[in-house]
Amino acid sequence: QVRIVESEGGSVQAGGSHNLSCAAFGDEFSPSGMGWYRQAPGKQREFVAIITSSGSLHYSDSVRDRFTISGDLTKKEVLLQMNALKPEDTATYYCRLNLPQDPWWYWGRGTAVIVSA
């Protein structure tokens, strides 16, 4: 069994910052990556950022240069630092744990971030 715990979201004014953290607990496993996706109202879930077990960092074009992902996959922890937030960043943010074998990934329950103009 795997349990993913995300920090609380919140309400932020445009231009502000907010951090989201995620930790995974449970049976013995070694993540191949941990990252974040988000889903805005009425839209599909989209990729935001990920850190892989090799230390590679990947970002969506919409958040590159504003968001920073970091973490320690040996501890199964990841942090998403969000700066220069925009109203279009408003969404429910989901932590995702990637595994190198079936079931391949687990999702967190999601946490809402609201950015007001």
C-alpha positions in Angstrom: 0.0 0.0 0.0 1.2 3.5 -0.9 0.0 6.7 0.7 0.8 10.1 -0.7 0.5 13.1 1.5 0.3 16.6 -0.1 0.6 19.9 1.8 -2.3 22.3 1.8 -2.9 24.6 -1.1 -4.2 28.1 -0.5 -5.2 31.4 -1.9 -2.6 33.7 -3.3 -2.6 37.0 -5.0 -1.1 37.3 -8.5 2.6 37.8 -8.4 2.9 35.9 -5.1 4.5 32.6 -4.2 3.4 29.3 -2.7 5.1 26.0 -1.9 3.6 22.6 -2.2 5.2 19.5 -0.7 4.5 15.9 -1.2 5.7 12.8 0.6 5.0 9.1 -0.1 4.7 6.4 2.5 4.1 2.7 2.5 5.6 -0.6 1.3 9.1 -0.7 0.1 9.5 0.9 -3.3 12.0 3.1 -5.1 10.4 5.9 -7.1 11.5 6.4 -10.7 10.2 10.0 -10.4 7.9 12.3 -8.4 6.2 15.3 -9.7 3.1 17.5 -10.0 0.2 17.7 -12.3 -2.7 20.2 -12.2 -6.3 20.4 -13.3 -8.1 23.6 -13.8 -11.9 23.8 -13.7 -13.3 22.5 -17.0 -9.9 21.4 -18.3 -7.9 18.2 -18.5 -5.2 17.3 -16.1 -1.8 18.6 -17.3 1.8 18.0 -16.5 3.6 20.6 -14.4 7.0 19.4 -13.3 8.9 16.2 -12.3 12.1 15.1 -10.8 13.4 11.8 -11.8 15.5 9.2 -9.9 18.5 10.3 -12.0 18.1 13.9 -10.9 16.7 15.2 -14.1 14.1 18.0 -13.9 11.4 18.6 -16.4 8.9 21.5 -16.6 5.9 22.4 -18.7 6.4 25.5 -20.8 3.8 27.3 -18.9 5.7 27.2 -15.6 9.3 27.0 -16.6 11.3 29.9 -15.1 8.6 30.5 -12.5 8.3 27.1 -10.7 11.1 25.0 -9.2 10.9 21.4 -8.3 13.3 19.8 -5.9 13.3 16.7 -3.8 15.0 13.6 -2.4 13.6 10.5 -3.9 15.5 8.3 -1.5 13.2 9.9 1.2 10.3 10.0 -1.2 9.8 13.7 -0.8 9.3 16.5 -3.4 8.8 20.2 -3.1 7.3 22.5 -5.7 8.2 26.2 -5.3 5.8 28.4 -7.2 6.7 32.0 -7.9 5.2 34.8 -9.9 1.9 33.1 -9.7 -0.8 34.0 -12.3 -4.5 33.6 -12.2 -4.2 30.9 -14.9 -2.2 28.8 -12.4 -5.4 28.3 -10.4 -6.0 24.6 -10.3 -6.1 21.5 -8.2 -2.5 20.3 -8.0 -1.9 16.5 -7.8 1.3 14.9 -6.7 2.3 11.8 -8.7 4.6 9.1 -7.7 6.1 7.1 -10.6 7.3 3.6 -10.2 9.6 1.5 -12.5 7.0 -1.4 -12.4 3.3 -2.0 -12.3 1.1 -0.2 -11.2 3.5 2.4 -12.6 2.2 5.4 -10.7 0.1 6.6 -7.8 -1.8 9.9 -7.4 -2.3 12.1 -4.4 -5.7 13.4 -3.6 -5.0 16.9 -4.9 -4.8 20.3 -3.2 -6.3 23.5 -4.5 -4.3 26.6 -5.3 -6.3 29.8 -6.2 -4.6 32.8 -7.6 -6.5 36.0 -7.6 -5.9 38.9 -9.9 
